[in-house]
């Protein structure tokens, strides 16, 4: 059994109880005094402000709904313009089934309760046909029998459709529908393209007034008042009046506009009654939304609540005294037990002797806190590490239980509260040089700086969390974006600011790859892959660029074209030692890749194909590159490249050295004889009787000498060179003419067709007919 003095409470422990009780009484009196004074002085204004805020919230909600609906109609109009089945050349084609256009339009209306009907009109000379989700008729019949506007002339509507440049909403009008039913519609006309002098397409959306009224009535509820939707020129598009006075809507609107001050929330007098007025303007299209509600109705509950409040104050005072006593007892008991527990469990702290219980606990905590500092530091560092690990898992798509991941993310400060997600990847350009020039500590500092900068810049449009990539060459940023900053220009601005910051202060450039924006967090991995692919496209675009995946996506479908002629010219220049031509040909290859908008894979194939062709040529010429370079750094295959332009420079440097080597080997040879031989062969290769012996007789030399000399100068034997010229001429005629094979062969010097077929199949992998079909597609 422990001695009694082990659980003793420090002297003066009763003083803390009285302090509790008196402080609660004092707090109660102060609170009631302040509350009573504040309520009687500011209660009405405060409640009125809250009501006005409620009005503002209601009208803002309507504004947001309308903006969303208008954006939906904008997207629908754009989707219709991209629909191949609704292209003008199909729809206006007399052979095109009108029902097909009707069915296509019906798809865009399906499931959308906001849109009553959609009409499509192509603004081409001579076209008078309009297509809806139900029928396809002449526009005159459409406006006279199907949608007959009561207050708008048919010719006026047709003129509007032909000259409208901006998307426009026309107010609710009475329409005789199908000659037997009166309905009221608001009409939204969307021209494509927008701002064109003469748009080629008009998409008309018909919106039933009842849909708008249902939306507006939710804001007024049971109160008397007025609600208006105005366009940017303050013309009413739709309105709802819930007032027993039945005042004229236009007169009321004019009074509101005249009396409404510059504030968005105001109180004005209309027809002897005061109204609380809230106004918001849409950032999307400049429309105004006005809600005016009877102030006395709104404040009715406030006045009745004021009397009730007085009774509550008295009751609270009485109950407060009792509760204060109970709180004092309740709060003092655990404090007493805590002190007893400390003294009984920790012998080291028994020597403390303080004036009251709180002082004793504080001193005990100070003693313990010193021991916990190192542990706290470790926990903080682990939280940062855990955040990086969770971000990396999300980027790599290794989230198997999303709820568990979200709980862990919240615990370590990874907050993803916004609705849109995208991924940016920042790569350090010319990384091999950066790695060689910078120690590892500097490299780590740079990566840390990139993460800090992009996370700080991300706060302007949302939140960003950066992690260092596994290959140490860059940083990936998970960007959680606010709704209003989802446009490409905001993300582009973030990327350019980061890029320019490091170029100015650190002296190196960055390439930024940006994936698509998604609303689903599970699609972050997809955006990461897209950003990765975009940044790899640096191979074609070059250093110091911001590359959106959306800009290169369509290039993946481009047809692969290999620059065979340029490769042949490069190989010929190497074999003949013409270093002056290397730069020009390499520049043509670079331009061929960049100007043809090739996919990443196609560009890589061409780059490695050119490298392979160069090395294969050196092997055929029995040239060992190690004889031309002092160390392996000069070798073409040992030089890493990150862009096509980078590879071009390395090819020029490598091939120039090889050409000098070839020239040195041929310095003692007769170059005049080489040119004469080449000229003779190129002029007479179409002659089927041309042979090594005939050529040797022309120059009065032995065939063996001529053969060795020609191969030493060009890398080919004479007959190989002749056969190459003939084969190239055959391929040219197959591609550019429709001549039969039997007529082509004599033209280029071939006699034996079967021998030619074997040679062609061996060289090209296909028969001549198959080759023609391929190249003429």
TORZADO-408686 format. One record per residue (C-alpha): residue in one letter; x, y, z. Coordinates in steps of 0.2 Angstrom, whole numbers, plus 5000, padded with zeros to 4 digits. Layout:
// TORZADO-408686
["A",[X,Y,Z]]
...
//
This chain:
// TORZADO-408686
["X",[5000,5000,5000]]
["X",[5006,5017,4995]]
["X",[5008,5030,5009]]
["X",[4995,5043,5010]]
["X",[5007,5058,5007]]
["X",[5010,5051,4989]]
["X",[4992,5057,4984]]
["X",[4992,5073,4993]]
["X",[4986,5089,4985]]
["X",[4996,5105,4986]]
["X",[4991,5117,4999]]
["X",[4978,5131,4994]]
["X",[4968,5119,4983]]
["X",[4951,5126,4989]]
["X",[4955,5143,4981]]
["X",[4954,5136,4964]]
["X",[4935,5131,4967]]
["X",[4930,5149,4972]]
["X",[4939,5156,4957]]
["X",[4929,5145,4946]]
["X",[4913,5149,4954]]
["X",[4915,5168,4954]]
["X",[4923,5168,4937]]
["X",[4907,5159,4930]]
["X",[4896,5171,4939]]
["X",[4905,5186,4932]]
["X",[4906,5179,4915]]
["X",[4887,5176,4915]]
["X",[4883,5194,4920]]
["X",[4895,5201,4907]]
["X",[4888,5190,4893]]
["X",[4870,5194,4898]]
["X",[4874,5213,4899]]
["X",[4883,5213,4882]]
["X",[4870,5202,4874]]
["X",[4856,5212,4880]]
["X",[4864,5229,4875]]
["X",[4869,5222,4858]]
["X",[4852,5214,4855]]
["X",[4842,5230,4859]]
["X",[4854,5241,4850]]
["X",[4858,5231,4835]]
["X",[4846,5216,4834]]
["X",[4835,5224,4821]]
["X",[4849,5229,4809]]
["X",[4858,5213,4812]]
["X",[4843,5202,4808]]
["X",[4839,5213,4793]]
["X",[4857,5211,4787]]
["X",[4855,5192,4789]]
["X",[4839,5192,4779]]
["X",[4847,5203,4765]]
["X",[4861,5191,4765]]
["X",[4848,5177,4763]]
["X",[4840,5186,4749]]
["X",[4858,5188,4741]]
["X",[4861,5170,4743]]
["X",[4844,5165,4735]]
["X",[4847,5177,4720]]
["X",[4865,5171,4719]]
["X",[4859,5153,4718]]
["X",[4848,5157,4704]]
["X",[4862,5166,4695]]
["X",[4873,5151,4697]]
["X",[4860,5139,4691]]
["X",[4857,5150,4676]]
["X",[4876,5152,4672]]
["X",[4877,5133,4673]]
["X",[4863,5131,4661]]
["X",[4869,5143,4649]]
["X",[4886,5135,4649]]
["X",[4878,5118,4646]]
["X",[4869,5126,4631]]
["X",[4886,5133,4625]]
["X",[4894,5116,4626]]
["X",[4879,5108,4618]]
["X",[4880,5121,4603]]
["X",[4899,5117,4602]]
["X",[4896,5098,4602]]
["X",[4883,5100,4588]]
["X",[4895,5110,4578]]
["X",[4908,5096,4580]]
["X",[4896,5082,4576]]
["X",[4900,5074,4559]]
["X",[4882,5069,4556]]
["X",[4877,5087,4558]]
["X",[4889,5095,4547]]
["X",[4882,5107,4534]]
["X",[4888,5096,4519]]
["X",[4878,5082,4526]]
["X",[4862,5091,4533]]
["X",[4861,5102,4517]]
["X",[4863,5088,4505]]
["X",[4847,5083,4497]]
["X",[4851,5065,4498]]
["X",[4853,5066,4517]]
["X",[4839,5059,4527]]
["X",[4831,5074,4538]]
["X",[4826,5061,4551]]
["X",[4844,5058,4554]]
["X",[4847,5076,4558]]
["X",[4832,5075,4570]]
["X",[4838,5060,4578]]
["X",[4856,5067,4581]]
["X",[4848,5083,4588]]
["X",[4837,5073,4600]]
["X",[4852,5065,4608]]
["X",[4857,5083,4615]]
["X",[4840,5086,4622]]
["X",[4838,5069,4630]]
["X",[4838,5070,4649]]
["X",[4839,5089,4649]]
["X",[4823,5096,4658]]
["X",[4829,5114,4656]]
["X",[4828,5113,4637]]
["X",[4811,5111,4629]]
["X",[4818,5110,4611]]
["X",[4833,5113,4600]]
["X",[4833,5120,4583]]
["X",[4848,5120,4570]]
["X",[4849,5132,4556]]
["X",[4864,5133,4543]]
["X",[4866,5151,4537]]
["X",[4870,5147,4519]]
["X",[4863,5156,4504]]
["X",[4848,5147,4498]]
["X",[4846,5137,4513]]
["X",[4828,5139,4521]]
["X",[4828,5122,4531]]
["X",[4828,5121,4550]]
["X",[4830,5105,4560]]
["X",[4823,5102,4577]]
["X",[4823,5087,4589]]
["X",[4805,5083,4582]]
["X",[4805,5088,4564]]
["X",[4814,5096,4549]]
["X",[4805,5109,4539]]
["X",[4806,5125,4529]]
["X",[4810,5140,4541]]
["X",[4794,5149,4535]]
["X",[4783,5134,4540]]
["X",[4793,5132,4556]]
["X",[4789,5150,4562]]
["X",[4771,5150,4555]]
["X",[4765,5133,4560]]
["X",[4776,5125,4573]]
["X",[4783,5140,4584]]
["X",[4772,5155,4580]]
["X",[4778,5170,4590]]
["X",[4764,5182,4595]]
["X",[4774,5198,4597]]
["X",[4789,5195,4585]]
["X",[4786,5195,4566]]
["X",[4793,5180,4556]]
["X",[4804,5191,4545]]
["X",[4811,5199,4561]]
["X",[4816,5182,4568]]
["X",[4824,5176,4551]]
["X",[4834,5193,4550]]
["X",[4840,5190,4568]]
["X",[4846,5172,4564]]
["X",[4855,5179,4549]]
["X",[4865,5193,4557]]
["X",[4867,5188,4575]]
["X",[4885,5188,4581]]
["X",[4884,5185,4600]]
["X",[4874,5172,4610]]
["X",[4858,5181,4614]]
["X",[4843,5176,4626]]
["X",[4827,5183,4620]]
["X",[4813,5186,4633]]
["X",[4799,5175,4637]]
["X",[4786,5177,4623]]
["X",[4769,5169,4619]]
["X",[4771,5156,4606]]
["X",[4757,5146,4597]]
["X",[4764,5129,4597]]
["X",[4759,5117,4583]]
["X",[4744,5128,4579]]
["X",[4734,5122,4594]]
["X",[4743,5125,4610]]
["X",[4749,5142,4618]]
["X",[4765,5141,4628]]
["X",[4778,5154,4633]]
["X",[4796,5152,4629]]
["X",[4812,5161,4631]]
["X",[4823,5158,4616]]
["X",[4842,5157,4617]]
["X",[4851,5159,4600]]
["X",[4870,5153,4599]]
["X",[4879,5158,4583]]
["X",[4894,5149,4578]]
["X",[4907,5155,4577]]
["X",[4904,5168,4590]]
["X",[4909,5186,4584]]
["X",[4909,5181,4566]]
["X",[4902,5194,4554]]
["X",[4891,5181,4547]]
["X",[4890,5165,4557]]
["X",[4888,5149,4547]]
["X",[4877,5140,4560]]
["X",[4863,5145,4572]]
["X",[4858,5134,4587]]
["X",[4842,5139,4595]]
["X",[4837,5133,4612]]
["X",[4818,5134,4618]]
["X",[4816,5136,4636]]
["X",[4798,5133,4644]]
["X",[4793,5148,4655]]
["X",[4787,5136,4668]]
["X",[4805,5129,4671]]
["X",[4811,5147,4674]]
["X",[4796,5151,4685]]
["X",[4799,5136,4696]]
["X",[4817,5142,4698]]
["X",[4812,5160,4702]]
["X",[4798,5155,4714]]
["X",[4810,5146,4725]]
["X",[4818,5162,4729]]
["X",[4802,5172,4734]]
["X",[4795,5157,4744]]
["X",[4779,5164,4753]]
["X",[4784,5182,4753]]
["X",[4777,5196,4743]]
["X",[4790,5203,4731]]
["X",[4798,5204,4713]]
["X",[4812,5194,4705]]
["X",[4819,5199,4688]]
["X",[4832,5192,4676]]
["X",[4840,5205,4665]]
["X",[4852,5204,4651]]
["X",[4868,5215,4650]]
["X",[4857,5230,4643]]
["X",[4845,5228,4657]]
["X",[4831,5221,4646]]
["X",[4820,5209,4656]]
["X",[4822,5191,4650]]
["X",[4811,5183,4664]]
["X",[4802,5189,4679]]
["X",[4790,5184,4693]]
["X",[4779,5195,4703]]
["X",[4771,5189,4720]]
["X",[4762,5205,4725]]
["X",[4744,5208,4730]]
["X",[4745,5225,4722]]
["X",[4747,5218,4704]]
["X",[4758,5232,4699]]
["X",[4764,5234,4682]]
["X",[4781,5223,4680]]
["X",[4789,5236,4669]]
["X",[4785,5251,4680]]
["X",[4791,5241,4696]]
["X",[4807,5237,4687]]
["X",[4811,5255,4682]]
["X",[4808,5261,4700]]
["X",[4820,5247,4707]]
["X",[4833,5252,4694]]
["X",[4831,5271,4697]]
["X",[4831,5269,4716]]
["X",[4844,5256,4718]]
["X",[4860,5263,4724]]
["X",[4878,5257,4718]]
["X",[4877,5244,4733]]
["X",[4872,5226,4729]]
["X",[4861,5225,4744]]
["X",[4849,5240,4747]]
["X",[4832,5245,4755]]
["X",[4820,5255,4744]]
["X",[4802,5261,4745]]
["X",[4789,5255,4732]]
["X",[4771,5260,4732]]
["X",[4771,5264,4750]]
["X",[4780,5248,4756]]
["X",[4798,5245,4760]]
["X",[4807,5231,4751]]
["X",[4824,5223,4754]]
["X",[4833,5222,4737]]
["X",[4847,5211,4732]]
["X",[4856,5212,4715]]
["X",[4870,5201,4708]]
["X",[4879,5202,4691]]
["X",[4885,5186,4682]]
["X",[4904,5186,4678]]
["X",[4900,5174,4664]]
["X",[4888,5185,4653]]
["X",[4885,5201,4662]]
["X",[4867,5197,4666]]
["X",[4859,5205,4682]]
["X",[4848,5196,4694]]
["X",[4837,5207,4706]]
["X",[4826,5201,4720]]
["X",[4815,5213,4730]]
["X",[4806,5206,4746]]
["X",[4794,5215,4758]]
["X",[4804,5220,4773]]
["X",[4789,5220,4785]]
["X",[4786,5202,4781]]
["X",[4804,5197,4783]]
["X",[4805,5206,4800]]
["X",[4789,5199,4807]]
["X",[4797,5184,4815]]
["X",[4811,5195,4821]]
["X",[4799,5207,4831]]
["X",[4790,5192,4839]]
["X",[4807,5185,4844]]
["X",[4812,5200,4853]]
["X",[4799,5199,4866]]
["X",[4803,5181,4869]]
["X",[4821,5185,4871]]
["X",[4818,5196,4886]]
["X",[4810,5182,4895]]
["X",[4824,5171,4890]]
["X",[4837,5183,4898]]
["X",[4829,5182,4915]]
["X",[4827,5163,4914]]
["X",[4846,5162,4909]]
["X",[4852,5172,4923]]
["X",[4843,5161,4936]]
["X",[4849,5145,4928]]
["X",[4866,5152,4925]]
["X",[4869,5154,4943]]
["X",[4865,5136,4946]]
["X",[4875,5130,4931]]
["X",[4890,5140,4937]]
["X",[4890,5131,4953]]
["X",[4888,5114,4945]]
["X",[4902,5119,4933]]
["X",[4914,5125,4947]]
["X",[4911,5108,4956]]
["X",[4913,5098,4940]]
["X",[4928,5107,4933]]
["X",[4937,5107,4950]]
["X",[4935,5088,4953]]
["X",[4945,5082,4938]]
["X",[4958,5095,4942]]
["X",[4960,5088,4959]]
["X",[4960,5070,4953]]
["X",[4974,5075,4940]]
["X",[4985,5083,4953]]
["X",[4983,5067,4964]]
["X",[4987,5056,4949]]
["X",[5003,5066,4945]]
["X",[5009,5065,4962]]
["X",[5005,5046,4963]]
["X",[5012,5041,4946]]
["X",[5028,5052,4945]]
["X",[5039,5052,4960]]
["X",[5051,5064,4952]]
["X",[5037,5078,4952]]
["X",[5033,5075,4971]]
["X",[5045,5089,4976]]
["X",[5035,5102,4967]]
["X",[5026,5114,4979]]
["X",[5015,5127,4971]]
["X",[5001,5139,4977]]
["X",[4987,5130,4968]]
["X",[4983,5115,4957]]
["X",[4985,5124,4940]]
["X",[5003,5130,4945]]
["X",[5007,5113,4950]]
["X",[5001,5105,4933]]
["X",[5010,5119,4923]]
["X",[5026,5115,4931]]
["X",[5023,5096,4929]]
["X",[5020,5099,4910]]
["X",[5036,5109,4908]]
["X",[5045,5095,4915]]
["X",[5038,5083,4903]]
["X",[5037,5094,4888]]
["X",[5056,5095,4887]]
["X",[5056,5076,4885]]
["X",[5044,5076,4871]]
["X",[5052,5090,4860]]
["X",[5063,5077,4850]]
["X",[5047,5066,4848]]
["X",[5037,5080,4841]]
["X",[5050,5085,4829]]
["X",[5051,5067,4822]]
["X",[5032,5067,4820]]
["X",[5032,5083,4810]]
["X",[5045,5076,4798]]
["X",[5036,5060,4796]]
["X",[5020,5070,4792]]
["X",[5029,5078,4778]]
["X",[5036,5062,4772]]
["X",[5019,5054,4773]]
["X",[5011,5068,4763]]
["X",[5024,5065,4749]]
["X",[5021,5046,4749]]
["X",[5002,5049,4748]]
["X",[5004,5061,4734]]
["X",[5015,5049,4725]]
["X",[5003,5035,4727]]
["X",[4989,5046,4720]]
["X",[4999,5051,4705]]
["X",[5004,5033,4701]]
["X",[4986,5027,4703]]
["X",[4990,5015,4717]]
["X",[4975,5020,4728]]
["X",[4965,5004,4732]]
["X",[4954,5011,4746]]
["X",[4950,5029,4742]]
["X",[4941,5033,4759]]
["X",[4956,5026,4769]]
["X",[4968,5037,4758]]
["X",[4957,5053,4761]]
["X",[4957,5050,4780]]
["X",[4976,5048,4779]]
["X",[4978,5063,4768]]
["X",[4968,5074,4780]]
["X",[4978,5069,4795]]
["X",[4994,5074,4786]]
["X",[4988,5091,4780]]
["X",[4985,5085,4762]]
["X",[4969,5096,4759]]
["X",[4960,5093,4742]]
["X",[4944,5104,4745]]
["X",[4942,5110,4727]]
["X",[4933,5101,4713]]
["X",[4946,5100,4699]]
["X",[4962,5091,4697]]
["X",[4977,5092,4685]]
["X",[4995,5087,4686]]
["X",[5010,5097,4680]]
["X",[5028,5090,4678]]
["X",[5043,5102,4678]]
["X",[5059,5095,4670]]
["X",[5076,5103,4671]]
["X",[5083,5105,4653]]
["X",[5099,5098,4648]]
["X",[5099,5088,4664]]
["X",[5116,5079,4660]]
["X",[5125,5095,4660]]
["X",[5116,5101,4675]]
["X",[5120,5085,4684]]
["X",[5138,5086,4679]]
["X",[5140,5104,4684]]
["X",[5131,5104,4701]]
["X",[5135,5093,4716]]
["X",[5122,5082,4723]]
["X",[5118,5095,4737]]
["X",[5114,5108,4725]]
["X",[5103,5097,4714]]
["X",[5093,5093,4730]]
["X",[5092,5111,4734]]
["X",[5086,5115,4717]]
["X",[5072,5102,4717]]
["X",[5067,5108,4734]]
["X",[5066,5126,4728]]
["X",[5055,5120,4713]]
["X",[5043,5112,4725]]
["X",[5042,5127,4736]]
["X",[5040,5139,4721]]
["X",[5026,5130,4712]]
["X",[5017,5126,4729]]
["X",[5017,5145,4733]]
["X",[5011,5150,4716]]
["X",[4998,5137,4716]]
["X",[4989,5146,4730]]
["X",[4984,5159,4718]]
["X",[4972,5147,4709]]
["X",[4970,5133,4722]]
["X",[4982,5122,4731]]
["X",[4997,5112,4725]]
["X",[5007,5098,4732]]
["X",[5024,5095,4724]]
["X",[5034,5079,4724]]
["X",[5051,5075,4717]]
["X",[5051,5062,4703]]
["X",[5059,5045,4705]]
["X",[5072,5049,4692]]
["X",[5078,5065,4701]]
["X",[5077,5075,4685]]
["X",[5061,5085,4690]]
["X",[5046,5088,4700]]
["X",[5027,5083,4698]]
["X",[5014,5095,4705]]
["X",[4997,5089,4710]]
["X",[4986,5104,4707]]
["X",[4969,5106,4715]]
["X",[4960,5120,4706]]
["X",[4946,5131,4711]]
["X",[4931,5131,4699]]
["X",[4934,5149,4692]]
["X",[4952,5145,4688]]
["X",[4950,5130,4677]]
["X",[4954,5139,4661]]
["X",[4970,5135,4652]]
["X",[4977,5152,4654]]
["X",[4978,5152,4673]]
["X",[4988,5135,4673]]
["X",[4999,5142,4659]]
["X",[5002,5157,4669]]
["X",[5008,5147,4684]]
["X",[5019,5137,4673]]
["X",[5027,5152,4664]]
["X",[5030,5161,4681]]
["X",[5039,5146,4688]]
["X",[5049,5144,4672]]
["X",[5054,5162,4671]]
["X",[5059,5163,4690]]
["X",[5072,5149,4688]]
["X",[5078,5156,4672]]
["X",[5081,5173,4680]]
["X",[5088,5168,4697]]
["X",[5096,5151,4694]]
["X",[5101,5152,4676]]
["X",[5093,5136,4670]]
["X",[5077,5132,4660]]
["X",[5063,5121,4663]]
["X",[5051,5111,4652]]
["X",[5033,5110,4659]]
["X",[5021,5096,4654]]
["X",[5003,5098,4658]]
["X",[4989,5085,4659]]
["X",[4971,5087,4656]]
["X",[4959,5094,4670]]
["X",[4947,5081,4678]]
["X",[4934,5083,4691]]
["X",[4936,5065,4698]]
["X",[4951,5063,4710]]
["X",[4953,5045,4703]]
["X",[4958,5052,4686]]
["X",[4974,5061,4694]]
["X",[4984,5046,4688]]
["X",[4978,5048,4670]]
["X",[4982,5067,4671]]
["X",[5000,5062,4677]]
["X",[5002,5050,4663]]
["X",[4997,5064,4651]]
["X",[5008,5077,4659]]
["X",[5023,5064,4658]]
["X",[5019,5062,4639]]
["X",[5018,5080,4636]]
["X",[5035,5084,4644]]
["X",[5043,5070,4634]]
["X",[5037,5079,4619]]
["X",[5051,5091,4622]]
["X",[5061,5079,4610]]
["X",[5051,5088,4596]]
["X",[5047,5105,4603]]
["X",[5064,5109,4611]]
["X",[5069,5116,4628]]
["X",[5061,5130,4638]]
["X",[5043,5126,4633]]
["X",[5026,5124,4641]]
["X",[5017,5109,4633]]
["X",[4999,5104,4636]]
["X",[4994,5086,4632]]
["X",[4978,5093,4624]]
["X",[4989,5101,4611]]
["X",[4999,5085,4606]]
["X",[4985,5073,4608]]
["X",[4979,5073,4590]]
["X",[4997,5070,4584]]
["X",[4997,5052,4590]]
["X",[4986,5048,4576]]
["X",[4997,5056,4563]]
["X",[5004,5044,4549]]
["X",[5022,5039,4552]]
["X",[5033,5045,4538]]
["X",[5052,5041,4538]]
["X",[5063,5053,4528]]
["X",[5071,5039,4517]]
["X",[5078,5051,4504]]
["X",[5086,5062,4518]]
["X",[5094,5047,4526]]
["X",[5101,5041,4509]]
["X",[5108,5058,4506]]
["X",[5116,5059,4523]]
["X",[5124,5041,4521]]
["X",[5130,5046,4504]]
["X",[5139,5062,4511]]
["X",[5147,5052,4524]]
["X",[5154,5039,4512]]
["X",[5160,5052,4500]]
["X",[5167,5063,4514]]
["X",[5157,5078,4511]]
["X",[5157,5087,4528]]
["X",[5149,5103,4521]]
["X",[5133,5094,4516]]
["X",[5131,5086,4533]]
["X",[5124,5101,4542]]
["X",[5112,5105,4529]]
["X",[5105,5088,4528]]
["X",[5104,5086,4547]]
["X",[5095,5103,4547]]
["X",[5083,5096,4534]]
["X",[5080,5080,4545]]
["X",[5076,5091,4560]]
["X",[5064,5102,4551]]
["X",[5056,5087,4543]]
["X",[5052,5080,4561]]
["X",[5046,5097,4569]]
["X",[5036,5103,4554]]
["X",[5027,5087,4551]]
["X",[5019,5087,4569]]
["X",[5024,5069,4572]]
["X",[5020,5059,4587]]
["X",[5033,5056,4600]]
["X",[5035,5038,4595]]
["X",[5037,5043,4577]]
["X",[5050,5056,4581]]
["X",[5060,5044,4592]]
["X",[5060,5031,4578]]
["X",[5067,5043,4566]]
["X",[5081,5049,4578]]
["X",[5086,5031,4582]]
["X",[5084,5026,4564]]
["X",[5096,5040,4558]]
["X",[5109,5035,4572]]
["X",[5107,5016,4567]]
["X",[5110,5021,4548]]
["X",[5126,5031,4552]]
["X",[5133,5017,4563]]
["X",[5128,5003,4550]]
["X",[5137,5014,4536]]
["X",[5153,5015,4546]]
["X",[5152,4996,4549]]
["X",[5150,4994,4530]]
["X",[5165,5005,4527]]
["X",[5176,4996,4540]]
["X",[5178,5012,4549]]
["X",[5181,5010,4568]]
["X",[5175,5026,4577]]
["X",[5187,5024,4591]]
["X",[5201,5028,4578]]
["X",[5193,5045,4575]]
["X",[5190,5050,4593]]
["X",[5201,5051,4608]]
["X",[5188,5044,4621]]
["X",[5171,5037,4621]]
["X",[5163,5054,4624]]
["X",[5164,5058,4606]]
["X",[5155,5043,4600]]
["X",[5138,5046,4594]]
["X",[5130,5031,4603]]
["X",[5138,5037,4619]]
["X",[5130,5055,4618]]
["X",[5113,5056,4626]]
["X",[5101,5068,4618]]
["X",[5085,5076,4625]]
["X",[5079,5085,4610]]
["X",[5079,5083,4591]]
["X",[5089,5099,4590]]
["X",[5102,5092,4602]]
["X",[5104,5076,4592]]
["X",[5106,5087,4576]]
["X",[5121,5096,4584]]
["X",[5129,5079,4590]]
["X",[5126,5071,4573]]
["X",[5135,5086,4564]]
["X",[5149,5085,4576]]
["X",[5151,5066,4575]]
["X",[5149,5065,4556]]
["X",[5161,5080,4552]]
["X",[5175,5070,4561]]
["X",[5171,5055,4551]]
["X",[5171,5064,4535]]
["X",[5188,5072,4539]]
["X",[5194,5054,4542]]
["X",[5187,5048,4526]]
["X",[5195,5063,4517]]
["X",[5212,5059,4524]]
["X",[5210,5041,4519]]
["X",[5207,5046,4501]]
["X",[5219,5061,4500]]
["X",[5231,5051,4489]]
["X",[5217,5045,4477]]
["X",[5212,5053,4460]]
["X",[5196,5062,4464]]
["X",[5195,5068,4445]]
["X",[5193,5049,4440]]
["X",[5180,5046,4454]]
["X",[5169,5061,4447]]
["X",[5171,5054,4429]]
["X",[5166,5037,4434]]
["X",[5151,5043,4444]]
["X",[5146,5054,4429]]
["X",[5147,5039,4417]]
["X",[5137,5027,4428]]
["X",[5123,5040,4431]]
["X",[5122,5044,4413]]
["X",[5122,5025,4407]]
["X",[5114,5015,4421]]
["X",[5098,5013,4411]]
["X",[5108,5003,4397]]
["X",[5106,4985,4401]]
["X",[5122,4980,4393]]
["X",[5132,4992,4405]]
["X",[5145,4981,4414]]
["X",[5162,4983,4423]]
["X",[5172,4977,4408]]
["X",[5163,4991,4397]]
["X",[5167,5004,4410]]
["X",[5185,4998,4411]]
["X",[5187,4999,4393]]
["X",[5181,5017,4392]]
["X",[5195,5022,4404]]
["X",[5208,5010,4397]]
["X",[5210,5002,4414]]
["X",[5209,4985,4421]]
["X",[5192,4980,4428]]
["X",[5199,4974,4445]]
["X",[5208,4991,4447]]
["X",[5192,5001,4443]]
["X",[5182,4990,4455]]
["X",[5193,4992,4469]]
["X",[5195,5011,4466]]
["X",[5176,5014,4465]]
["X",[5172,5004,4481]]
["X",[5186,5013,4490]]
["X",[5179,5030,4484]]
["X",[5160,5027,4487]]
["X",[5158,5012,4498]]
["X",[5149,5003,4484]]
["X",[5155,4991,4470]]
["X",[5151,4998,4453]]
["X",[5137,4986,4449]]
["X",[5130,4988,4467]]
["X",[5129,5007,4463]]
["X",[5121,5004,4446]]
["X",[5108,4992,4454]]
["X",[5105,5005,4467]]
["X",[5101,5019,4454]]
["X",[5090,5007,4444]]
["X",[5080,5002,4460]]
["X",[5078,5020,4465]]
["X",[5071,5024,4447]]
["X",[5059,5009,4448]]
["X",[5052,5015,4465]]
["X",[5050,5032,4458]]
["X",[5041,5026,4443]]
["X",[5030,5015,4453]]
["X",[5025,5029,4465]]
["X",[5023,5043,4451]]
["X",[5016,5033,4436]]
["X",[5003,5019,4432]]
["X",[5015,5011,4419]]
["X",[5015,4991,4420]]
["X",[5030,4983,4428]]
["X",[5035,4975,4411]]
["X",[5036,4993,4403]]
["X",[5046,5000,4418]]
["X",[5060,4987,4418]]
["X",[5067,4990,4401]]
["X",[5067,5009,4404]]
["X",[5079,5007,4419]]
["X",[5090,4993,4412]]
["X",[5082,4977,4419]]
["X",[5080,4962,4407]]
["X",[5076,4947,4418]]
["X",[5059,4950,4427]]
["X",[5061,4935,4439]]
["X",[5078,4941,4445]]
["X",[5072,4959,4447]]
["X",[5057,4952,4458]]
["X",[5068,4943,4469]]
["X",[5080,4958,4471]]
["X",[5065,4970,4475]]
["X",[5057,4958,4487]]
["X",[5073,4956,4496]]
["X",[5077,4975,4497]]
["X",[5059,4981,4501]]
["X",[5051,4966,4509]]
["X",[5036,4967,4497]]
["X",[5032,4964,4479]]
["X",[5033,4979,4466]]
["X",[5013,4979,4465]]
["X",[5012,4979,4484]]
["X",[5024,4993,4485]]
["X",[5014,5003,4472]]
["X",[4998,5000,4482]]
["X",[5006,5006,4498]]
["X",[5015,5022,4491]]
["X",[5000,5028,4481]]
["X",[4987,5026,4495]]
//
